[in-house]
Amino acid sequence: MDILNNLAMGFSIAASPYTLLLAVIGCFVGTIIGALPGLGPANGVALLIPISFSMGLDAIPALVLLTSVYYGAMYGGRISSILLNIPGDEPAMMTTLDGYPMAKQGKAGEALVVSGVASFVGAFVATIGLMIFAPYLARVAFKFGPAEYFALYMLAFCTLGGIGSNNQAKAAMAAAIGLGIAMIGLDKTTGMPRFTFGELHLQDGVDFLVAIVGLFAVAEVFFFIETHGKNSAIGVKLGKILVPWRMLKQTSGAMMRGTGIGFIAGVLPGAGASLGSFLAYTAEKSAARDKSQFGKGDPRGVAAPEAGNNSAAGGALVPMLTLGVPGSGTTAVLLALLLTLNITPGPLLFTERPEVVWSLIAALLIANIVLLLMNVPMVKVFVHILSVPAWILLPGVTMVAFVGIYSLTGSSFDMLMMVGFGVLGYIMRKLEIPTVPVILGILLGNAMEDNLRRAMVLSDGDWTFLFSSPIAVGLWIAAVLGFIAPIFLRQFLKKPPLPETEPKVGD
């Protein structure tokens, strides 16, 4: 009954005309962002955070707008995967394996409808899972002390290094860079400046919004300048859109299995939608009696990964809201938004600010329905947007983000710092060093340091206090396994190569 009462309260807030309008706008913009190759949900949310502040949005409207963009981008990634054989973002990569072959066979419309419905099933069920499991996880989090939280932060960094990257050493180095940036500014305990080099602007620390927009959006501009100087072009023609009811019935099992696998993957800190998509596809292929059509245009190969990555996107919100630990790169950006709004995610969020949590859940349920209704009949609109040259679109959106950041800080130093982070992000991408651990280090660095200090004060400097409870020991074991296990299981976690643009004769 408590869940239903809280959900009713959430709908009373989220169902207001203004909030509904923001949800529709967020879904539309998010689908466009997801459909454009290379942008993805993390970049889209990072770009729109300063814009939401420029609009003067309060906490709940801002969250509704940006989470709608998040879900919309997860929906939109399938469009370019199916039509162009270019994933809109990394989680949509698995959709290319069967989506593009279906499009080459003249089944582009069917593939888009099946993937759209699978996205709806995955995201909708995951939101219900968030509604049911998050309050229980929040109660468990009340048992967490400084030692447990420090171990939890280590788990987040280790799983990002082990699962979210192809190279653990590079991910660890990126996390160390993020933690080092988080140390910049005045020490909270002693008041002494750290790593400021005499620069007064750095005494307040580095604004994580500046870092996020720089590392994601500005770096993306540099990367596009180098690699995407030409107009996009639709690879296959899109005919009349019809709902393939028989195909939907045949793939319903794949959707549900992918949803369950994706949600579990999303709840794991650092795993995210990419792992959910990969596991859903491989599990569906392994369970299928006839595997001969996988990779050649099997609708189950479209439904399973789409349900998996959208379900993982919803699952990633569970640890972010209940523990303050992001489950993916995009939820790390959303965590920055919450902290900027003076909302601290964690177990107390459900008791102190229930209107924020439940209006967000209600808005996500509404957004899923909006996205389903929007993505099937309006898919041709999103397809035409793919023809916009990325070298025109992306810099324009980024300049809007610059204006938004400047309207918040009023500091030209922050503008220069944003460009500096853009250069850093570009170099890291060239060296294949992941940027998400840097963001995670900046976001969690101060909290991690505070909990370590509290643990040392409580234990009078005894470092074994960090391993003093069963919860802490379990988290440390999970962290170690999450970091080293992929080294030995790389052949299973290795991402399969994308299919060729023009299939060979006989395929």
C-alpha positions as CSV (number, residue, x, y, z in Angstrom):
1,M,0.0,0.0,0.0
2,D,2.9,2.4,0.8
3,I,4.2,1.9,-2.8
4,L,0.8,2.7,-4.3
5,N,0.3,5.7,-2.1
6,N,3.7,7.1,-2.9
7,L,3.2,6.4,-6.6
8,A,-0.1,8.3,-6.5
9,M,1.7,11.2,-4.9
10,G,4.3,11.0,-7.7
11,F,1.6,11.0,-10.4
12,S,-0.1,14.0,-8.8
13,I,3.2,15.9,-9.4
14,A,4.3,14.4,-12.6
15,A,0.9,14.6,-14.3
16,S,0.8,18.4,-14.2
17,P,0.6,19.9,-17.7
18,Y,4.0,21.7,-17.4
19,T,5.8,18.5,-16.3
20,L,4.1,16.4,-19.0
21,L,5.3,19.0,-21.6
22,L,8.8,18.7,-20.3
23,A,8.6,14.9,-20.5
24,V,7.4,15.0,-24.1
25,I,10.1,17.5,-25.1
26,G,12.7,15.4,-23.3
27,C,11.6,12.2,-25.1
28,F,11.7,13.9,-28.5
29,V,15.1,15.5,-28.0
30,G,16.5,12.4,-26.4
31,T,15.4,10.2,-29.3
32,I,17.1,12.6,-31.7
33,I,20.3,12.6,-29.6
34,G,20.2,8.8,-29.5
35,A,19.7,8.5,-33.2
36,L,22.7,10.7,-34.1
37,P,25.8,8.4,-34.2
38,G,28.4,9.2,-31.6
39,L,26.3,11.3,-29.2
40,G,24.6,8.9,-26.9
41,P,22.7,9.4,-23.6
42,A,25.6,10.6,-21.5
43,N,26.6,13.3,-23.9
44,G,23.0,14.3,-24.4
45,V,22.3,14.7,-20.7
46,A,25.6,16.5,-20.1
47,L,24.7,19.0,-22.9
48,L,21.3,19.7,-21.5
49,I,22.2,20.1,-17.8
50,P,23.4,23.7,-18.2
51,I,20.4,24.4,-20.5
52,S,18.0,23.2,-17.8
53,F,19.6,25.6,-15.3
54,S,19.4,28.4,-17.8
55,M,15.7,27.8,-18.0
56,G,15.4,28.2,-14.2
57,L,13.9,24.7,-13.7
58,D,13.4,23.4,-10.1
59,A,14.6,20.0,-9.0
60,I,11.7,17.9,-10.1
61,P,11.1,19.5,-13.6
62,A,14.9,19.3,-14.3
63,L,15.0,15.7,-13.3
64,V,11.9,14.9,-15.4
65,L,13.4,16.6,-18.4
66,L,16.8,15.0,-18.2
67,T,15.6,11.5,-17.3
68,S,13.2,11.7,-20.3
69,V,16.2,12.6,-22.4
70,Y,18.1,9.6,-20.9
71,Y,15.3,7.2,-21.8
72,G,14.7,8.8,-25.2
73,A,18.4,8.5,-26.1
74,M,18.3,4.8,-25.2
75,Y,15.3,4.3,-27.5
76,G,16.9,6.4,-30.3
77,G,20.2,4.5,-30.5
78,R,18.5,1.7,-32.4
79,I,17.5,3.9,-35.4
80,S,21.0,4.5,-36.8
81,S,22.0,1.0,-35.8
82,I,19.3,-0.5,-38.0
83,L,19.4,1.9,-41.0
84,L,23.1,3.0,-41.1
85,N,24.9,0.0,-39.4
86,I,26.3,2.7,-37.1
87,P,25.4,2.4,-33.4
88,G,23.9,5.6,-32.0
89,D,25.7,4.7,-28.8
90,E,27.7,1.8,-27.4
91,P,24.7,-0.2,-26.0
92,A,23.0,-0.2,-29.4
93,M,26.0,-1.9,-31.0
94,M,24.5,-5.4,-30.5
95,T,21.4,-4.2,-32.4
96,T,23.4,-3.8,-35.6
97,L,24.2,-7.5,-35.7
98,D,20.6,-8.4,-36.8
99,G,19.0,-5.0,-37.3
100,Y,21.0,-3.9,-40.3
101,P,20.7,-7.3,-42.1
102,M,16.9,-7.0,-41.6
103,A,17.0,-3.6,-43.1
104,K,19.0,-4.9,-46.1
105,Q,16.3,-7.5,-46.6
106,G,13.6,-4.8,-46.9
107,K,12.4,-5.3,-43.3
108,A,13.7,-1.9,-41.9
109,G,10.2,-0.9,-40.7
110,E,9.6,-4.3,-39.0
111,A,13.0,-4.0,-37.3
112,L,12.3,-0.5,-36.0
113,V,8.9,-1.4,-34.7
114,V,10.2,-4.6,-32.9
115,S,13.1,-2.7,-31.4
116,G,10.8,0.1,-30.3
117,V,8.4,-2.3,-28.6
118,A,11.3,-4.2,-27.0
119,S,12.7,-0.9,-25.7
120,F,9.3,-0.1,-24.2
121,V,9.0,-3.5,-22.5
122,G,12.6,-3.3,-21.1
123,A,12.3,0.3,-19.8
124,F,8.8,-0.1,-18.5
125,V,9.5,-3.3,-16.5
126,A,12.8,-1.8,-15.3
127,T,10.9,1.2,-14.0
128,I,8.5,-1.0,-12.1
129,G,11.6,-2.9,-10.7
130,L,13.0,0.5,-9.6
131,M,9.7,1.2,-7.9
132,I,9.6,-2.1,-6.0
133,F,13.3,-2.8,-5.2
134,A,14.7,0.7,-4.6
135,P,12.9,1.2,-1.2
136,Y,14.2,-2.1,0.1
137,L,17.7,-1.4,-1.0
138,A,17.5,2.0,0.7
139,R,16.6,0.2,4.0
140,V,19.6,-2.0,3.7
141,A,21.8,1.1,3.1
142,F,20.9,2.3,6.6
143,K,23.3,-0.3,7.8
144,F,26.2,1.3,6.0
145,G,28.9,3.1,7.9
146,P,32.0,4.9,6.7
147,A,33.9,1.6,6.1
148,E,31.0,0.1,4.1
149,Y,30.6,3.3,2.0
150,F,34.4,3.4,1.3
151,A,34.2,-0.2,0.1
152,L,31.1,0.6,-2.0
153,Y,33.0,3.4,-3.7
154,M,35.9,1.0,-4.4
155,L,33.4,-1.4,-5.9
156,A,32.1,1.3,-8.2
157,F,35.6,2.1,-9.5
158,C,36.7,-1.5,-9.8
159,T,33.7,-2.7,-11.7
160,L,34.0,0.3,-14.1
161,G,37.6,-0.8,-14.6
162,G,36.8,-4.5,-15.0
163,I,33.6,-4.5,-16.9
164,G,33.2,-1.0,-18.4
165,S,36.6,-0.9,-20.1
166,N,38.8,-3.1,-22.3
167,N,41.8,-2.3,-20.3
168,Q,41.7,-2.3,-16.5
169,A,45.0,-0.5,-16.1
170,K,43.8,2.4,-18.3
171,A,40.5,2.5,-16.4
172,A,42.4,2.6,-13.1
173,M,44.6,5.5,-14.3
174,A,41.4,7.4,-15.4
175,A,39.9,6.9,-12.0
176,A,43.1,8.1,-10.4
177,I,43.0,11.3,-12.6
178,G,39.4,11.9,-11.5
179,L,40.3,11.4,-7.8
180,G,43.2,13.8,-8.2
181,I,41.0,16.5,-9.8
182,A,38.5,16.0,-6.9
183,M,41.3,16.9,-4.4
184,I,41.8,20.3,-6.0
185,G,40.7,23.1,-3.7
186,L,40.7,23.9,0.0
187,D,40.9,20.9,2.4
188,K,37.7,20.6,4.3
189,T,39.5,19.7,7.6
190,T,42.6,21.9,7.6
191,G,41.6,24.7,5.2
192,M,44.8,24.3,3.4
193,P,44.8,24.7,-0.4
194,R,45.6,21.6,-2.4
195,F,46.9,21.6,-6.0
196,T,45.7,25.2,-6.6
197,F,49.1,26.4,-7.8
198,G,48.3,29.9,-6.4
199,E,45.2,30.2,-8.7
200,L,42.3,31.7,-6.7
201,H,39.7,30.3,-9.1
202,L,40.7,26.8,-8.1
203,Q,40.3,27.2,-4.3
204,D,36.6,26.3,-4.6
205,G,37.5,23.1,-6.5
206,V,36.6,22.0,-10.0
207,D,32.9,22.3,-10.9
208,F,31.9,18.8,-12.0
209,L,29.4,20.3,-14.5
210,V,32.4,22.1,-16.2
211,A,34.3,18.8,-16.3
212,I,31.4,16.8,-17.6
213,V,30.5,19.1,-20.5
214,G,34.2,19.4,-21.4
215,L,35.0,15.7,-21.2
216,F,31.9,14.6,-23.1
217,A,30.6,17.4,-25.3
218,V,33.7,19.5,-26.2
219,A,35.8,16.3,-26.7
220,E,33.1,15.0,-29.0
221,V,33.4,18.1,-31.1
222,F,37.1,17.6,-31.5
223,F,36.6,13.9,-32.3
224,F,33.9,14.7,-34.9
225,I,36.1,17.3,-36.5
226,E,38.7,14.6,-37.0
227,T,36.6,11.7,-38.1
228,H,33.2,13.0,-39.3
229,G,33.7,15.7,-41.8
230,K,31.1,14.4,-44.2
231,N,27.3,14.4,-44.3
232,S,25.4,11.4,-42.9
233,A,23.5,9.3,-45.4
234,I,20.7,6.8,-45.0
235,G,22.1,3.4,-45.8
236,V,18.8,1.7,-46.7
237,K,15.4,3.0,-47.7
238,L,12.6,3.0,-45.2
239,G,9.2,1.9,-46.6
240,K,5.8,2.0,-45.1
241,I,5.7,1.4,-41.3
242,L,3.5,-1.4,-40.3
243,V,3.1,-3.2,-37.0
244,P,4.3,-6.8,-37.5
245,W,2.0,-8.4,-34.9
246,R,3.1,-12.0,-35.7
247,M,6.8,-11.0,-35.3
248,L,6.1,-9.2,-32.0
249,K,4.4,-12.4,-30.7
250,Q,7.4,-14.5,-31.8
251,T,9.9,-12.2,-30.1
252,S,7.9,-11.6,-26.8
253,G,9.9,-14.3,-25.0
254,A,13.2,-12.7,-26.1
255,M,12.0,-9.3,-24.9
256,M,11.2,-10.6,-21.4
257,R,14.4,-12.6,-21.0
258,G,16.4,-9.6,-22.2
259,T,14.6,-7.4,-19.8
260,G,15.4,-9.6,-16.8
261,I,19.1,-9.9,-17.7
262,G,19.4,-6.2,-18.5
263,F,17.9,-5.1,-15.2
264,I,20.3,-7.2,-13.2
265,A,23.3,-5.9,-15.2
266,G,22.0,-2.3,-14.7
267,V,21.8,-2.6,-10.9
268,L,25.5,-3.6,-10.7
269,P,27.5,-0.4,-10.2
270,G,29.6,0.3,-13.3
271,A,28.2,-2.4,-15.5
272,G,25.6,-0.3,-17.4
273,A,23.6,-0.8,-20.5
274,S,26.4,-2.1,-22.7
275,L,26.8,-5.2,-20.6
276,G,23.0,-5.7,-20.4
277,S,22.8,-5.6,-24.2
278,F,25.7,-8.0,-24.7
279,L,24.5,-10.5,-22.1
280,A,20.9,-10.4,-23.4
281,Y,22.0,-11.1,-27.0
282,T,24.4,-13.9,-26.1
283,A,21.9,-15.5,-23.7
284,E,19.1,-15.4,-26.4
285,K,21.4,-16.8,-29.0
286,S,22.5,-19.6,-26.6
287,A,18.9,-20.5,-25.7
288,A,17.7,-20.5,-29.3
289,R,17.1,-23.9,-30.9
290,D,17.9,-22.5,-34.4
291,K,20.9,-20.3,-34.2
292,S,21.5,-20.2,-38.0
293,Q,19.7,-16.9,-38.6
294,F,21.4,-14.9,-35.8
295,G,23.7,-12.3,-37.4
296,K,21.7,-12.6,-40.7
297,G,18.5,-10.8,-39.7
298,D,16.8,-12.7,-36.8
299,P,14.2,-10.5,-35.1
300,R,15.1,-12.1,-31.7
301,G,18.6,-10.7,-32.2
302,V,17.0,-7.2,-32.3
303,A,14.4,-7.6,-29.5
304,A,16.7,-9.1,-26.9
305,P,19.6,-6.5,-26.9
306,E,17.1,-3.6,-27.1
307,A,15.1,-4.9,-24.2
308,G,18.4,-5.6,-22.3
309,N,20.0,-2.2,-22.8
310,N,16.8,-0.2,-22.0
311,S,16.1,-2.4,-18.9
312,A,19.7,-1.8,-17.8
313,A,19.2,1.9,-18.1
314,G,16.4,1.7,-15.6
315,G,18.2,-0.6,-13.4
316,A,21.2,1.8,-13.2
317,L,19.0,4.3,-11.4
318,V,18.6,1.9,-8.5
319,P,22.1,2.2,-7.0
320,M,22.2,5.9,-7.9
321,L,19.1,6.8,-5.9
322,T,19.6,4.4,-3.0
323,L,23.3,4.4,-2.5
324,G,24.6,7.5,-4.3
325,V,26.7,5.3,-6.6
326,P,25.9,5.6,-10.3
327,G,25.3,2.4,-12.2
328,S,26.4,3.8,-15.6
329,G,28.1,6.8,-17.2
330,T,24.8,8.5,-17.8
331,T,23.6,8.1,-14.2
332,A,27.0,9.5,-13.1
333,V,26.0,12.7,-15.0
334,L,22.5,12.6,-13.4
335,L,24.2,12.2,-10.0
336,A,26.1,15.5,-10.8
337,L,22.7,17.1,-11.5
338,L,21.3,16.0,-8.1
339,L,24.3,17.2,-6.2
340,T,24.1,20.6,-8.0
341,L,20.5,20.8,-6.9
342,N,21.5,20.1,-3.3
343,I,19.8,16.7,-3.4
344,T,22.0,14.0,-1.9
345,P,21.2,10.5,-3.2
346,G,21.1,7.8,-0.6
347,P,18.8,6.0,1.8
348,L,17.6,9.2,3.4
349,L,16.4,10.5,0.0
350,F,13.3,8.2,0.2
351,T,12.3,9.6,3.6
352,E,13.4,13.2,3.4
353,R,12.6,13.9,-0.2
354,P,10.0,11.3,-1.3
355,E,8.3,13.7,-3.7
356,V,11.5,13.8,-5.7
357,V,11.9,10.0,-6.0
358,W,8.3,9.1,-6.7
359,S,7.6,12.0,-9.1
360,L,10.7,10.8,-11.0
361,I,9.4,7.2,-11.1
362,A,5.9,8.4,-12.2
363,A,7.5,10.6,-14.9
364,L,9.6,7.6,-16.2
365,L,6.4,5.5,-16.5
366,I,4.7,8.3,-18.4
367,A,7.9,8.9,-20.6
368,N,7.9,5.2,-21.6
369,I,4.4,5.4,-22.9
370,V,5.2,8.7,-24.7
371,L,8.2,7.1,-26.3
372,L,6.3,4.1,-27.5
373,L,3.6,6.3,-29.1
374,M,6.3,8.7,-30.5
375,N,8.8,6.2,-31.8
376,V,6.5,4.0,-34.0
377,P,4.4,6.6,-36.0
378,M,7.1,9.3,-36.0
379,V,10.1,7.2,-36.8
380,K,10.4,8.7,-40.3
381,V,10.9,12.2,-38.7
382,F,13.8,10.9,-36.7
383,V,15.2,9.2,-39.7
384,H,15.3,12.5,-41.7
385,I,17.3,14.1,-38.8
386,L,20.1,11.6,-39.5
387,S,20.8,13.6,-42.7
388,V,21.8,16.6,-40.7
389,P,25.6,16.9,-40.9
390,A,27.1,16.2,-37.5
391,W,29.8,18.8,-37.9
392,I,27.0,21.4,-38.0
393,L,24.7,20.0,-35.4
394,L,27.1,19.1,-32.6
395,P,29.1,22.4,-32.4
396,G,25.8,24.3,-32.4
397,V,24.4,22.3,-29.5
398,T,27.8,22.5,-27.7
399,M,27.7,26.3,-28.0
400,V,24.3,26.4,-26.3
401,A,25.9,24.3,-23.5
402,F,28.7,26.9,-23.2
403,V,26.1,29.7,-22.8
404,G,24.3,27.6,-20.2
405,I,27.5,27.0,-18.1
406,Y,28.5,30.7,-18.4
407,S,25.0,31.7,-17.2
408,L,25.5,29.5,-14.1
409,T,29.1,30.5,-13.2
410,G,29.7,33.9,-14.9
411,S,33.3,32.9,-15.1
412,S,35.5,33.0,-18.2
413,F,38.0,30.9,-16.3
414,D,35.4,28.1,-16.3
415,M,35.1,28.4,-20.1
416,L,38.8,28.0,-20.5
417,M,38.8,25.1,-18.1
418,M,35.9,23.5,-20.1
419,V,38.0,23.7,-23.2
420,G,40.9,22.2,-21.3
421,F,38.8,19.3,-20.2
422,G,37.7,18.9,-23.8
423,V,41.3,18.6,-24.9
424,L,41.9,16.1,-22.1
425,G,38.9,14.1,-23.1
426,Y,40.0,14.1,-26.8
427,I,43.5,12.8,-25.9
428,M,42.0,10.1,-23.6
429,R,39.7,8.9,-26.4
430,K,42.7,8.8,-28.8
431,L,44.6,6.7,-26.3
432,E,41.5,4.6,-25.7
433,I,41.3,5.6,-22.0
434,P,37.7,5.7,-20.7
435,T,36.4,9.1,-19.5
436,V,33.6,7.8,-17.3
437,P,36.0,6.8,-14.4
438,V,37.3,10.4,-14.5
439,I,33.8,11.7,-14.0
440,L,33.2,9.1,-11.3
441,G,36.4,10.1,-9.5
442,I,35.4,13.8,-9.5
443,L,31.9,13.0,-8.3
444,L,32.7,10.5,-5.6
445,G,36.3,11.7,-4.7
446,N,35.3,14.0,-1.8
447,A,32.7,11.6,-0.4
448,M,35.2,8.8,-0.6
449,E,37.8,10.9,1.2
450,D,35.3,11.9,3.9
451,N,34.3,8.3,4.6
452,L,37.9,7.2,4.8
453,R,38.7,10.0,7.3
454,R,35.6,9.1,9.4
455,A,36.7,5.4,9.4
456,M,40.2,6.3,10.5
457,V,38.9,8.7,13.3
458,L,36.5,6.0,14.6
459,S,39.2,3.3,14.6
460,D,42.0,5.6,15.9
461,G,43.9,5.1,12.7
462,D,43.5,1.3,12.4
463,W,43.2,0.5,8.7
464,T,41.8,-3.0,9.4
465,F,38.5,-1.2,10.4
466,L,37.8,-0.9,6.7
467,F,37.3,-4.7,6.7
468,S,35.5,-4.9,10.1
469,S,32.0,-5.9,9.0
470,P,30.6,-8.7,6.8
471,I,29.0,-6.1,4.4
472,A,32.4,-4.3,3.9
473,V,34.2,-7.6,3.4
474,G,31.6,-8.7,0.8
475,L,31.9,-5.4,-1.0
476,W,35.7,-5.7,-1.1
477,I,35.5,-9.3,-2.4
478,A,33.0,-8.1,-5.1
479,A,35.4,-5.2,-6.0
480,V,38.4,-7.5,-6.4
481,L,36.4,-10.0,-8.5
482,G,34.8,-7.2,-10.6
483,F,38.3,-5.9,-11.4
484,I,40.3,-9.1,-12.1
485,A,37.6,-11.5,-13.3
486,P,37.3,-10.0,-16.8
487,I,41.0,-10.5,-17.3
488,F,40.4,-14.3,-17.3
489,L,36.9,-14.1,-18.9
490,R,37.9,-11.6,-21.7
491,Q,36.9,-14.0,-24.5
492,F,33.4,-14.0,-23.1
493,L,33.1,-10.3,-22.5
494,K,34.9,-9.3,-25.6
495,K,32.7,-7.2,-27.9
496,P,32.1,-8.8,-31.2
497,P,33.1,-6.9,-34.4
498,L,30.4,-5.0,-36.2
499,P,29.1,-6.5,-39.4
500,E,30.3,-5.1,-42.6
501,T,28.4,-2.3,-44.3
502,E,27.9,-4.3,-47.4
503,P,27.3,-8.0,-46.6
504,K,29.2,-10.6,-48.6
505,V,27.6,-12.5,-51.3
506,G,25.7,-15.5,-49.9
507,D,25.0,-14.0,-46.5
